[in-house]
Amino acid sequence: MSDLSSLLLLLLLGVVIALWLKLSVARERAVKEARQQCQQHGLQLLDETVGLRSLRLRRVNGLRLIERGYGFEVSIDGDDREPGRLWMIGNALTGLSLPTIELVPRESIVRSTPAPTPSSNVVPLHPRNRLH
């Protein structure tokens, strides 16, 4: 009986190691995809890493496949941290979510914002301009 339980424990350990290796390879593929998407959209991938956030079943052409969701952080202008997400099935990118900003000319911000009164402690907020 001891040999059977040892064999099952060894088999379980082998399955866990194989799953860990498979997820590590998938994570490296996700890092590469996140880096490529950030470069394409003019963003900076912070920490050069992604983290697995979710696993879900998704039906594609009648088949149920496991879709992995990864989270990461990007910077628009170097002074901020914004969340990004991507979803993958196998090595294929199935979804992408990146932060968006509204590009507004600085002159229109200055003209449209009233100056604060001296007795006011309210600071007007302006949309962030994208730097290239």
N, CA, C and O atoms as CSV, one atom per row, in Angstrom:
chain,resi,resn,atom,element,x,y,z
A,1,MET,N,N,0.813,-1.196,0.000
A,1,MET,CA,C,0.000,0.000,0.000
A,1,MET,C,C,0.859,1.264,0.000
A,1,MET,O,O,0.495,2.271,-0.607
A,2,SER,N,N,1.970,1.203,0.666
A,2,SER,CA,C,2.859,2.352,0.741
A,2,SER,C,C,3.431,2.699,-0.630
A,2,SER,O,O,3.600,3.874,-0.956
A,3,ASP,N,N,3.732,1.668,-1.440
A,3,ASP,CA,C,4.275,1.909,-2.781
A,3,ASP,C,C,3.242,2.613,-3.668
A,3,ASP,O,O,3.595,3.485,-4.462
A,4,LEU,N,N,1.968,2.234,-3.532
A,4,LEU,CA,C,0.921,2.859,-4.333
A,4,LEU,C,C,0.730,4.330,-3.956
A,4,LEU,O,O,0.590,5.181,-4.834
A,5,SER,N,N,0.725,4.628,-2.670
A,5,SER,CA,C,0.564,6.026,-2.249
A,5,SER,C,C,1.780,6.860,-2.641
A,5,SER,O,O,1.631,8.030,-2.995
A,6,SER,N,N,2.965,6.290,-2.587
A,6,SER,CA,C,4.174,7.003,-3.010
A,6,SER,C,C,4.127,7.273,-4.508
A,6,SER,O,O,4.518,8.349,-4.960
A,7,LEU,N,N,3.653,6.307,-5.271
A,7,LEU,CA,C,3.543,6.472,-6.716
A,7,LEU,C,C,2.529,7.554,-7.067
A,7,LEU,O,O,2.777,8.371,-7.954
A,8,LEU,N,N,1.388,7.569,-6.379
A,8,LEU,CA,C,0.383,8.604,-6.618
A,8,LEU,C,C,0.895,9.985,-6.240
A,8,LEU,O,O,0.642,10.960,-6.947
A,9,LEU,N,N,1.611,10.071,-5.131
A,9,LEU,CA,C,2.191,11.344,-4.713
A,9,LEU,C,C,3.218,11.832,-5.730
A,9,LEU,O,O,3.262,13.021,-6.044
A,10,LEU,N,N,4.038,10.928,-6.242
A,10,LEU,CA,C,5.031,11.285,-7.249
A,10,LEU,C,C,4.354,11.718,-8.546
A,10,LEU,O,O,4.790,12.673,-9.187
A,11,LEU,N,N,3.291,11.019,-8.930
A,11,LEU,CA,C,2.537,11.385,-10.124
A,11,LEU,C,C,1.906,12.768,-9.963
A,11,LEU,O,O,1.949,13.580,-10.887
A,12,LEU,N,N,1.327,13.036,-8.807
A,12,LEU,CA,C,0.738,14.343,-8.529
A,12,LEU,C,C,1.797,15.441,-8.590
A,12,LEU,O,O,1.546,16.511,-9.144
A,13,LEU,N,N,2.957,15.193,-8.036
A,13,LEU,CA,C,4.050,16.164,-8.083
A,13,LEU,C,C,4.476,16.431,-9.525
A,13,LEU,O,O,4.737,17.577,-9.891
A,14,GLY,N,N,4.548,15.383,-10.344
A,14,GLY,CA,C,4.899,15.544,-11.750
A,14,GLY,C,C,3.879,16.377,-12.502
A,14,GLY,O,O,4.253,17.200,-13.338
A,15,VAL,N,N,2.583,16.179,-12.218
A,15,VAL,CA,C,1.525,16.958,-12.865
A,15,VAL,C,C,1.627,18.427,-12.465
A,15,VAL,O,O,1.474,19.310,-13.309
A,16,VAL,N,N,1.883,18.693,-11.195
A,16,VAL,CA,C,2.007,20.072,-10.717
A,16,VAL,C,C,3.197,20.767,-11.387
A,16,VAL,O,O,3.091,21.927,-11.787
A,17,ILE,N,N,4.311,20.073,-11.507
A,17,ILE,CA,C,5.500,20.660,-12.141
A,17,ILE,C,C,5.238,20.918,-13.628
A,17,ILE,O,O,5.620,21.964,-14.152
A,18,ALA,N,N,4.593,19.975,-14.303
A,18,ALA,CA,C,4.287,20.162,-15.726
A,18,ALA,C,C,3.340,21.340,-15.936
A,18,ALA,O,O,3.519,22.118,-16.873
A,19,LEU,N,N,2.341,21.478,-15.076
A,19,LEU,CA,C,1.410,22.606,-15.178
A,19,LEU,C,C,2.118,23.922,-14.920
A,19,LEU,O,O,1.857,24.909,-15.607
A,20,TRP,N,N,3.011,23.951,-13.939
A,20,TRP,CA,C,3.759,25.160,-13.628
A,20,TRP,C,C,4.636,25.572,-14.814
A,20,TRP,O,O,4.714,26.753,-15.151
A,21,LEU,N,N,5.294,24.596,-15.444
A,21,LEU,CA,C,6.137,24.908,-16.598
A,21,LEU,C,C,5.311,25.427,-17.772
A,21,LEU,O,O,5.718,26.363,-18.460
A,22,LYS,N,N,4.153,24.818,-17.994
A,22,LYS,CA,C,3.288,25.259,-19.088
A,22,LYS,C,C,2.796,26.687,-18.851
A,22,LYS,O,O,2.771,27.499,-19.776
A,23,LEU,N,N,2.407,26.989,-17.618
A,23,LEU,CA,C,1.949,28.348,-17.303
A,23,LEU,C,C,3.091,29.358,-17.369
A,23,LEU,O,O,2.862,30.520,-17.702
A,24,SER,N,N,4.313,28.936,-17.058
A,24,SER,CA,C,5.467,29.837,-17.161
A,24,SER,C,C,5.751,30.213,-18.607
A,24,SER,O,O,6.051,31.368,-18.907
A,25,VAL,N,N,5.655,29.233,-19.505
A,25,VAL,CA,C,5.856,29.508,-20.924
A,25,VAL,C,C,4.753,30.431,-21.436
A,25,VAL,O,O,5.020,31.350,-22.210
A,26,ALA,N,N,3.509,30.186,-21.001
A,26,ALA,CA,C,2.391,31.036,-21.421
A,26,ALA,C,C,2.561,32.456,-20.891
A,26,ALA,O,O,2.224,33.417,-21.584
A,27,ARG,N,N,3.076,32.599,-19.681
A,27,ARG,CA,C,3.296,33.918,-19.102
A,27,ARG,C,C,4.367,34.679,-19.878
A,27,ARG,O,O,4.222,35.878,-20.115
A,28,GLU,N,N,5.430,34.003,-20.273
A,28,GLU,CA,C,6.469,34.646,-21.083
A,28,GLU,C,C,5.906,35.116,-22.422
A,28,GLU,O,O,6.280,36.180,-22.914
A,29,ARG,N,N,5.025,34.337,-23.000
A,29,ARG,CA,C,4.368,34.739,-24.252
A,29,ARG,C,C,3.497,35.967,-24.015
A,29,ARG,O,O,3.433,36.858,-24.863
A,30,ALA,N,N,2.824,36.018,-22.863
A,30,ALA,CA,C,1.984,37.169,-22.531
A,30,ALA,C,C,2.838,38.424,-22.311
A,30,ALA,O,O,2.431,39.518,-22.703
A,31,VAL,N,N,4.002,38.282,-21.695
A,31,VAL,CA,C,4.911,39.428,-21.519
A,31,VAL,C,C,5.338,39.959,-22.879
A,31,VAL,O,O,5.355,41.170,-23.099
A,32,LYS,N,N,5.680,39.063,-23.783
A,32,LYS,CA,C,6.090,39.473,-25.128
A,32,LYS,C,C,4.949,40.195,-25.845
A,32,LYS,O,O,5.168,41.214,-26.500
A,33,GLU,N,N,3.743,39.670,-25.719
A,33,GLU,CA,C,2.580,40.293,-26.362
A,33,GLU,C,C,2.281,41.657,-25.743
A,33,GLU,O,O,1.975,42.602,-26.470
A,34,ALA,N,N,2.363,41.780,-24.411
A,34,ALA,CA,C,2.113,43.062,-23.743
A,34,ALA,C,C,3.151,44.091,-24.165
A,34,ALA,O,O,2.813,45.250,-24.408
A,35,ARG,N,N,4.394,43.685,-24.253
A,35,ARG,CA,C,5.466,44.589,-24.683
A,35,ARG,C,C,5.210,45.077,-26.113
A,35,ARG,O,O,5.371,46.261,-26.410
A,36,GLN,N,N,4.813,44.164,-26.984
A,36,GLN,CA,C,4.544,44.520,-28.381
A,36,GLN,C,C,3.347,45.465,-28.489
A,36,GLN,O,O,3.393,46.430,-29.252
A,37,GLN,N,N,2.282,45.204,-27.740
A,37,GLN,CA,C,1.101,46.068,-27.790
A,37,GLN,C,C,1.407,47.451,-27.224
A,37,GLN,O,O,0.939,48.454,-27.763
A,38,CYS,N,N,2.184,47.520,-26.146
A,38,CYS,CA,C,2.556,48.823,-25.578
A,38,CYS,C,C,3.391,49.625,-26.567
A,38,CYS,O,O,3.192,50.830,-26.721
A,39,GLN,N,N,4.310,48.966,-27.226
A,39,GLN,CA,C,5.138,49.661,-28.213
A,39,GLN,C,C,4.269,50.162,-29.366
A,39,GLN,O,O,4.464,51.278,-29.849
A,40,GLN,N,N,3.330,49.359,-29.801
A,40,GLN,CA,C,2.458,49.738,-30.912
A,40,GLN,C,C,1.560,50.915,-30.549
A,40,GLN,O,O,1.238,51.725,-31.418
A,41,HIS,N,N,1.144,51.031,-29.282
A,41,HIS,CA,C,0.231,52.093,-28.862
A,41,HIS,C,C,0.937,53.256,-28.163
A,41,HIS,O,O,0.270,54.140,-27.624
A,42,GLY,N,N,2.257,53.272,-28.163
A,42,GLY,CA,C,3.001,54.396,-27.603
A,42,GLY,C,C,2.980,54.451,-26.095
A,42,GLY,O,O,3.027,55.537,-25.516
A,43,LEU,N,N,2.910,53.298,-25.443
A,43,LEU,CA,C,2.902,53.231,-23.983
A,43,LEU,C,C,4.178,52.555,-23.500
A,43,LEU,O,O,4.883,51.899,-24.266
A,44,GLN,N,N,4.458,52.731,-22.210
A,44,GLN,CA,C,5.619,52.093,-21.607
A,44,GLN,C,C,5.133,50.985,-20.677
A,44,GLN,O,O,4.354,51.249,-19.761
A,45,LEU,N,N,5.581,49.752,-20.898
A,45,LEU,CA,C,5.241,48.632,-20.023
A,45,LEU,C,C,6.091,48.743,-18.774
A,45,LEU,O,O,7.318,48.671,-18.845
A,46,LEU,N,N,5.449,48.916,-17.636
A,46,LEU,CA,C,6.175,49.085,-16.382
A,46,LEU,C,C,6.524,47.734,-15.777
A,46,LEU,O,O,5.739,46.790,-15.870
A,47,ASP,N,N,7.662,47.635,-15.174
A,47,ASP,CA,C,8.171,46.447,-14.498
A,47,ASP,C,C,8.416,45.273,-15.441
A,47,ASP,O,O,8.840,44.207,-14.995
A,48,GLU,N,N,8.157,45.450,-16.741
A,48,GLU,CA,C,8.387,44.406,-17.743
A,48,GLU,C,C,7.817,43.054,-17.310
A,48,GLU,O,O,8.458,42.018,-17.488
A,49,THR,N,N,6.617,43.070,-16.745
A,49,THR,CA,C,6.009,41.833,-16.282
A,49,THR,C,C,4.498,41.881,-16.380
A,49,THR,O,O,3.903,42.957,-16.444
A,50,VAL,N,N,3.881,40.706,-16.393
A,50,VAL,CA,C,2.434,40.560,-16.346
A,50,VAL,C,C,2.121,39.538,-15.266
A,50,VAL,O,O,2.973,38.732,-14.894
A,51,GLY,N,N,0.893,39.579,-14.767
A,51,GLY,CA,C,0.470,38.622,-13.756
A,51,GLY,C,C,-0.840,37.969,-14.149
A,51,GLY,O,O,-1.751,38.639,-14.636
A,52,LEU,N,N,-0.939,36.671,-13.942
A,52,LEU,CA,C,-2.164,35.945,-14.249
A,52,LEU,C,C,-3.257,36.405,-13.297
A,52,LEU,O,O,-3.095,36.320,-12.080
A,53,ARG,N,N,-4.372,36.892,-13.841
A,53,ARG,CA,C,-5.479,37.400,-13.034
A,53,ARG,C,C,-6.706,36.509,-13.080
A,53,ARG,O,O,-7.478,36.464,-12.122
A,54,SER,N,N,-6.895,35.790,-14.197
A,54,SER,CA,C,-8.107,34.979,-14.293
A,54,SER,C,C,-7.930,33.848,-15.291
A,54,SER,O,O,-7.130,33.926,-16.224
A,55,LEU,N,N,-8.698,32.799,-15.066
A,55,LEU,CA,C,-8.839,31.691,-16.003
A,55,LEU,C,C,-10.325,31.486,-16.197
A,55,LEU,O,O,-11.085,31.478,-15.228
A,56,ARG,N,N,-10.748,31.320,-17.445
A,56,ARG,CA,C,-12.169,31.082,-17.695
A,56,ARG,C,C,-12.331,30.232,-18.948
A,56,ARG,O,O,-11.479,30.223,-19.837
A,57,LEU,N,N,-13.441,29.525,-18.989
A,57,LEU,CA,C,-13.767,28.736,-20.170
A,57,LEU,C,C,-14.449,29.634,-21.184
A,57,LEU,O,O,-15.319,30.433,-20.836
A,58,ARG,N,N,-14.052,29.500,-22.435
A,58,ARG,CA,C,-14.643,30.295,-23.493
A,58,ARG,C,C,-14.919,29.391,-24.689
A,58,ARG,O,O,-14.085,28.567,-25.065
A,59,ARG,N,N,-16.077,29.551,-25.269
A,59,ARG,CA,C,-16.455,28.735,-26.414
A,59,ARG,C,C,-15.967,29.415,-27.697
A,59,ARG,O,O,-16.314,30.561,-27.987
A,60,VAL,N,N,-15.152,28.675,-28.457
A,60,VAL,CA,C,-14.629,29.154,-29.725
A,60,VAL,C,C,-14.866,28.059,-30.762
A,60,VAL,O,O,-14.335,26.955,-30.645
A,61,ASN,N,N,-15.669,28.376,-31.777
A,61,ASN,CA,C,-16.018,27.417,-32.831
A,61,ASN,C,C,-16.564,26.108,-32.259
A,61,ASN,O,O,-16.240,25.027,-32.752
A,62,GLY,N,N,-17.383,26.209,-31.231
A,62,GLY,CA,C,-17.997,25.037,-30.630
A,62,GLY,C,C,-17.128,24.314,-29.616
A,62,GLY,O,O,-17.601,23.382,-28.965
A,63,LEU,N,N,-15.881,24.712,-29.464
A,63,LEU,CA,C,-14.988,24.078,-28.502
A,63,LEU,C,C,-14.862,24.954,-27.261
A,63,LEU,O,O,-14.832,26.181,-27.355
A,64,ARG,N,N,-14.789,24.320,-26.118
A,64,ARG,CA,C,-14.531,25.074,-24.882
A,64,ARG,C,C,-13.023,25.100,-24.632
A,64,ARG,O,O,-12.386,24.061,-24.457
A,65,LEU,N,N,-12.480,26.294,-24.619
A,65,LEU,CA,C,-11.050,26.477,-24.414
A,65,LEU,C,C,-10.812,27.329,-23.177
A,65,LEU,O,O,-11.677,28.107,-22.775
A,66,ILE,N,N,-9.648,27.182,-22.583
A,66,ILE,CA,C,-9.299,27.976,-21.405
A,66,ILE,C,C,-8.670,29.280,-21.863
A,66,ILE,O,O,-7.680,29.287,-22.594
A,67,GLU,N,N,-9.262,30.384,-21.420
A,67,GLU,CA,C,-8.741,31.717,-21.726
A,67,GLU,C,C,-8.082,32.267,-20.464
A,67,GLU,O,O,-8.674,32.265,-19.385
A,68,ARG,N,N,-6.856,32.734,-20.619
A,68,ARG,CA,C,-6.102,33.299,-19.501
A,68,ARG,C,C,-6.158,34.820,-19.558
A,68,ARG,O,O,-5.980,35.413,-20.622
A,69,GLY,N,N,-6.404,35.444,-18.421
A,69,GLY,CA,C,-6.405,36.904,-18.335
A,69,GLY,C,C,-5.195,37.375,-17.551
A,69,GLY,O,O,-4.950,36.901,-16.442
A,70,TYR,N,N,-4.442,38.297,-18.115
A,70,TYR,CA,C,-3.237,38.821,-17.471
A,70,TYR,C,C,-3.408,40.309,-17.207
A,70,TYR,O,O,-3.987,41.027,-18.022
A,71,GLY,N,N,-2.909,40.764,-16.079
A,71,GLY,CA,C,-2.907,42.183,-15.743
A,71,GLY,C,C,-1.486,42.714,-15.745
A,71,GLY,O,O,-0.542,41.989,-15.430
A,72,PHE,N,N,-1.338,43.969,-16.097
A,72,PHE,CA,C,-0.032,44.620,-16.101
A,72,PHE,C,C,-0.246,46.117,-15.948
A,72,PHE,O,O,-1.379,46.595,-16.000
A,73,GLU,N,N,0.826,46.847,-15.763
A,73,GLU,CA,C,0.731,48.302,-15.618
A,73,GLU,C,C,1.543,48.983,-16.709
A,73,GLU,O,O,2.624,48.531,-17.085
A,74,VAL,N,N,0.988,50.087,-17.207
A,74,VAL,CA,C,1.636,50.872,-18.248
A,74,VAL,C,C,1.723,52.322,-17.802
A,74,VAL,O,O,1.049,52.746,-16.863
A,75,SER,N,N,2.561,53.064,-18.490
A,75,SER,CA,C,2.673,54.497,-18.247
A,75,SER,C,C,2.418,55.221,-19.554
A,75,SER,O,O,2.932,54.840,-20.605
A,76,ILE,N,N,1.617,56.269,-19.470
A,76,ILE,CA,C,1.302,57.061,-20.654
A,76,ILE,C,C,2.387,58.104,-20.890
A,76,ILE,O,O,2.854,58.276,-22.016
A,77,ASP,N,N,2.789,58.802,-19.823
A,77,ASP,CA,C,3.761,59.879,-19.984
A,77,ASP,C,C,4.987,59.732,-19.079
A,77,ASP,O,O,5.785,60.663,-18.972
A,78,GLY,N,N,5.144,58.591,-18.434
A,78,GLY,CA,C,6.309,58.373,-17.576
A,78,GLY,C,C,6.088,58.762,-16.135
A,78,GLY,O,O,6.909,58.430,-15.281
A,79,ASP,N,N,4.989,59.467,-15.830
A,79,ASP,CA,C,4.726,59.909,-14.465
A,79,ASP,C,C,3.512,59.233,-13.850
A,79,ASP,O,O,3.066,59.639,-12.777
A,80,ASP,N,N,2.977,58.233,-14.489
A,80,ASP,CA,C,1.747,57.623,-13.993
A,80,ASP,C,C,1.816,56.104,-14.114
A,80,ASP,O,O,2.705,55.560,-14.769
A,81,ARG,N,N,0.870,55.435,-13.478
A,81,ARG,CA,C,0.708,53.987,-13.567
A,81,ARG,C,C,-0.754,53.713,-13.873
A,81,ARG,O,O,-1.635,54.049,-13.081
A,82,GLU,N,N,-1.006,53.115,-15.000
A,82,GLU,CA,C,-2.366,52.795,-15.415
A,82,GLU,C,C,-2.470,51.288,-15.638
A,82,GLU,O,O,-1.513,50.662,-16.094
A,83,PRO,N,N,-3.629,50.700,-15.318
A,83,PRO,CA,C,-3.771,49.251,-15.508
A,83,PRO,C,C,-4.042,48.892,-16.964
A,83,PRO,O,O,-4.683,49.641,-17.702
A,84,GLY,N,N,-3.542,47.743,-17.350
A,84,GLY,CA,C,-3.821,47.170,-18.663
A,84,GLY,C,C,-4.128,45.701,-18.482
A,84,GLY,O,O,-3.694,45.090,-17.505
A,85,ARG,N,N,-4.870,45.130,-19.407
A,85,ARG,CA,C,-5.202,43.705,-19.351
A,85,ARG,C,C,-5.141,43.116,-20.742
A,85,ARG,O,O,-5.405,43.795,-21.734
A,86,LEU,N,N,-4.791,41.852,-20.801
A,86,LEU,CA,C,-4.873,41.127,-22.066
A,86,LEU,C,C,-5.359,39.720,-21.780
A,86,LEU,O,O,-5.144,39.172,-20.699
A,87,TRP,N,N,-6.026,39.143,-22.787
A,87,TRP,CA,C,-6.575,37.801,-22.674
A,87,TRP,C,C,-6.005,36.974,-23.809
A,87,TRP,O,O,-5.893,37.441,-24.943
A,88,MET,N,N,-5.645,35.734,-23.488
A,88,MET,CA,C,-5.040,34.857,-24.483
A,88,MET,C,C,-5.631,33.460,-24.399
A,88,MET,O,O,-5.946,32.961,-23.318
A,89,ILE,N,N,-5.774,32.836,-25.572
A,89,ILE,CA,C,-6.081,31.414,-25.667
A,89,ILE,C,C,-4.910,30.803,-26.417
A,89,ILE,O,O,-4.655,31.138,-27.574
A,90,GLY,N,N,-4.207,29.911,-25.753
A,90,GLY,CA,C,-2.981,29.365,-26.348
A,90,GLY,C,C,-1.985,30.491,-26.523
A,90,GLY,O,O,-1.679,31.206,-25.568
A,91,ASN,N,N,-1.477,30.657,-27.733
A,91,ASN,CA,C,-0.552,31.757,-28.031
A,91,ASN,C,C,-1.229,32.925,-28.719
A,91,ASN,O,O,-0.561,33.877,-29.120
A,92,ALA,N,N,-2.554,32.868,-28.863
A,92,ALA,CA,C,-3.281,33.909,-29.596
A,92,ALA,C,C,-3.871,34.944,-28.644
A,92,ALA,O,O,-4.483,34.600,-27.633
A,93,LEU,N,N,-3.679,36.203,-28.981
A,93,LEU,CA,C,-4.280,37.309,-28.239
A,93,LEU,C,C,-5.759,37.374,-28.599
A,93,LEU,O,O,-6.107,37.493,-29.774
A,94,THR,N,N,-6.635,37.296,-27.592
A,94,THR,CA,C,-8.077,37.342,-27.848
A,94,THR,C,C,-8.718,38.629,-27.363
A,94,THR,O,O,-9.834,38.948,-27.774
A,95,GLY,N,N,-8.044,39.378,-26.501
A,95,GLY,CA,C,-8.602,40.626,-26.010
A,95,GLY,C,C,-7.519,41.508,-25.427
A,95,GLY,O,O,-6.488,41.022,-24.961
A,96,LEU,N,N,-7.760,42.816,-25.456
A,96,LEU,CA,C,-6.779,43.782,-24.972
A,96,LEU,C,C,-7.513,44.974,-24.395
A,96,LEU,O,O,-8.478,45.456,-24.989
A,97,SER,N,N,-7.074,45.452,-23.255
A,97,SER,CA,C,-7.629,46.645,-22.632
A,97,SER,C,C,-6.466,47.529,-22.186
A,97,SER,O,O,-5.674,47.149,-21.324
A,98,LEU,N,N,-6.380,48.707,-22.785
A,98,LEU,CA,C,-5.329,49.671,-22.448
A,98,LEU,C,C,-5.980,50.978,-22.036
A,98,LEU,O,O,-7.100,51.262,-22.461
A,99,PRO,N,N,-5.300,51.794,-21.206
A,99,PRO,CA,C,-5.881,53.077,-20.819
A,99,PRO,C,C,-5.981,54.017,-22.004
A,99,PRO,O,O,-5.173,53.965,-22.931
A,100,THR,N,N,-6.977,54.869,-21.958
A,100,THR,CA,C,-7.144,55.862,-23.012
A,100,THR,C,C,-7.062,57.246,-22.397
A,100,THR,O,O,-7.391,57.443,-21.228
A,101,ILE,N,N,-6.626,58.183,-23.188
A,101,ILE,CA,C,-6.593,59.576,-22.756
A,101,ILE,C,C,-7.187,60.421,-23.858
A,101,ILE,O,O,-7.176,60.045,-25.030
A,102,GLU,N,N,-7.699,61.552,-23.470
A,102,GLU,CA,C,-8.251,62.487,-24.440
A,102,GLU,C,C,-7.208,63.543,-24.711
A,102,GLU,O,O,-6.724,64.202,-23.791
A,103,LEU,N,N,-6.865,63.702,-25.960
A,103,LEU,CA,C,-5.876,64.705,-26.329
A,103,LEU,C,C,-6.573,66.043,-26.533
A,103,LEU,O,O,-7.389,66.189,-27.443
A,104,VAL,N,N,-6.253,67.018,-25.688
A,104,VAL,CA,C,-6.856,68.337,-25.747
A,104,VAL,C,C,-5.726,69.356,-25.879
A,104,VAL,O,O,-4.772,69.319,-25.101
A,105,PRO,N,N,-5.818,70.262,-26.847
A,105,PRO,CA,C,-4.777,71.294,-26.969
A,105,PRO,C,C,-4.677,72.114,-25.680
A,105,PRO,O,O,-5.689,72.449,-25.065
A,106,ARG,N,N,-3.454,72.428,-25.287
A,106,ARG,CA,C,-3.213,73.155,-24.037
A,106,ARG,C,C,-3.893,74.528,-24.041
A,106,ARG,O,O,-4.342,74.988,-22.991
A,107,GLU,N,N,-3.978,75.187,-25.190
A,107,GLU,CA,C,-4.599,76.507,-25.258
A,107,GLU,C,C,-6.068,76.446,-24.862
A,107,GLU,O,O,-6.562,77.343,-24.179
A,108,SER,N,N,-6.769,75.401,-25.284
A,108,SER,CA,C,-8.194,75.312,-24.942
A,108,SER,C,C,-8.385,75.032,-23.464
A,108,SER,O,O,-9.405,75.420,-22.893
A,109,ILE,N,N,-7.425,74.363,-22.827
A,109,ILE,CA,C,-7.521,74.122,-21.386
A,109,ILE,C,C,-7.367,75.435,-20.632
A,109,ILE,O,O,-8.132,75.722,-19.711
A,110,VAL,N,N,-6.378,76.229,-21.024
A,110,VAL,CA,C,-6.109,77.492,-20.336
A,110,VAL,C,C,-7.288,78.444,-20.496
A,110,VAL,O,O,-7.672,79.108,-19.533
A,111,ARG,N,N,-7.872,78.526,-21.694
A,111,ARG,CA,C,-8.980,79.460,-21.935
A,111,ARG,C,C,-10.270,79.000,-21.249
A,111,ARG,O,O,-11.047,79.833,-20.782
A,112,SER,N,N,-10.504,77.699,-21.182
A,112,SER,CA,C,-11.788,77.224,-20.665
A,112,SER,C,C,-11.819,77.077,-19.155
A,112,SER,O,O,-12.897,76.899,-18.589
A,113,THR,N,N,-10.689,77.143,-18.488
A,113,THR,CA,C,-10.650,76.952,-17.044
A,113,THR,C,C,-10.624,78.302,-16.346
A,113,THR,O,O,-9.711,79.098,-16.568
A,114,PRO,N,N,-11.624,78.569,-15.498
A,114,PRO,CA,C,-11.596,79.842,-14.768
A,114,PRO,C,C,-10.489,79.828,-13.714
A,114,PRO,O,O,-10.173,78.792,-13.128
A,115,ALA,N,N,-9.924,80.984,-13.496
A,115,ALA,CA,C,-8.870,81.101,-12.494
A,115,ALA,C,C,-9.473,81.010,-11.093
A,115,ALA,O,O,-10.538,81.577,-10.846
A,116,PRO,N,N,-8.812,80.307,-10.175
A,116,PRO,CA,C,-9.351,80.220,-8.816
A,116,PRO,C,C,-9.262,81.572,-8.113
A,116,PRO,O,O,-8.330,82.344,-8.337
A,117,THR,N,N,-10.221,81.837,-7.281
A,117,THR,CA,C,-10.212,83.082,-6.522
A,117,THR,C,C,-9.169,82.962,-5.417
A,117,THR,O,O,-8.861,81.854,-4.980
A,118,PRO,N,N,-8.620,84.089,-4.957
A,118,PRO,CA,C,-7.573,84.032,-3.924
A,118,PRO,C,C,-8.041,83.355,-2.637
A,118,PRO,O,O,-7.227,82.741,-1.948
A,119,SER,N,N,-9.322,83.447,-2.295
A,119,SER,CA,C,-9.787,82.851,-1.046
A,119,SER,C,C,-10.169,81.380,-1.209
A,119,SER,O,O,-10.499,80.714,-0.227
A,120,SER,N,N,-10.128,80.872,-2.433
A,120,SER,CA,C,-10.527,79.487,-2.686
A,120,SER,C,C,-9.333,78.548,-2.545
A,120,SER,O,O,-8.212,78.887,-2.924
A,121,ASN,N,N,-9.591,77.371,-1.997
A,121,ASN,CA,C,-8.534,76.373,-1.901
A,121,ASN,C,C,-8.741,75.250,-2.923
A,121,ASN,O,O,-8.176,74.166,-2.778
A,122,VAL,N,N,-9.551,75.510,-3.952
A,122,VAL,CA,C,-9.834,74.522,-4.987
A,122,VAL,C,C,-8.822,74.677,-6.116
A,122,VAL,O,O,-8.617,75.774,-6.636
A,123,VAL,N,N,-8.199,73.577,-6.482
A,123,VAL,CA,C,-7.235,73.572,-7.569
A,123,VAL,C,C,-7.915,72.967,-8.784
A,123,VAL,O,O,-8.409,71.842,-8.703
A,124,PRO,N,N,-7.959,73.674,-9.913
A,124,PRO,CA,C,-8.602,73.106,-11.102
A,124,PRO,C,C,-7.790,71.936,-11.649
A,124,PRO,O,O,-6.560,71.979,-11.673
A,125,LEU,N,N,-8.489,70.897,-12.085
A,125,LEU,CA,C,-7.831,69.731,-12.665
A,125,LEU,C,C,-7.860,69.825,-14.178
A,125,LEU,O,O,-8.851,70.264,-14.762
A,126,HIS,N,N,-6.784,69.415,-14.805
A,126,HIS,CA,C,-6.663,69.446,-16.252
A,126,HIS,C,C,-6.422,68.032,-16.752
A,126,HIS,O,O,-5.772,67.237,-16.072
A,127,PRO,N,N,-6.937,67.706,-17.934
A,127,PRO,CA,C,-6.597,66.398,-18.502
A,127,PRO,C,C,-5.108,66.314,-18.821
A,127,PRO,O,O,-4.485,67.314,-19.175
A,128,ARG,N,N,-4.554,65.140,-18.696
A,128,ARG,CA,C,-3.145,64.924,-18.953
A,128,ARG,C,C,-2.867,64.954,-20.439
A,128,ARG,O,O,-3.592,64.333,-21.216
A,129,ASN,N,N,-1.834,65.662,-20.847
A,129,ASN,CA,C,-1.421,65.682,-22.252
A,129,ASN,C,C,-0.468,64.530,-22.502
A,129,ASN,O,O,0.332,64.186,-21.632
A,130,ARG,N,N,-0.542,63.944,-23.655
A,130,ARG,CA,C,0.323,62.835,-24.011
A,130,ARG,C,C,1.629,63.383,-24.554
A,130,ARG,O,O,1.622,64.254,-25.423
A,131,LEU,N,N,2.741,62.887,-24.058
A,131,LEU,CA,C,4.060,63.330,-24.502
A,131,LEU,C,C,4.639,62.301,-25.452
A,131,LEU,O,O,4.558,61.100,-25.197
A,132,HIS,N,N,5.218,62.762,-26.539
A,132,HIS,CA,C,5.878,61.848,-27.487
A,132,HIS,C,C,7.302,62.237,-27.645
A,132,HIS,O,O,8.037,61.598,-28.398
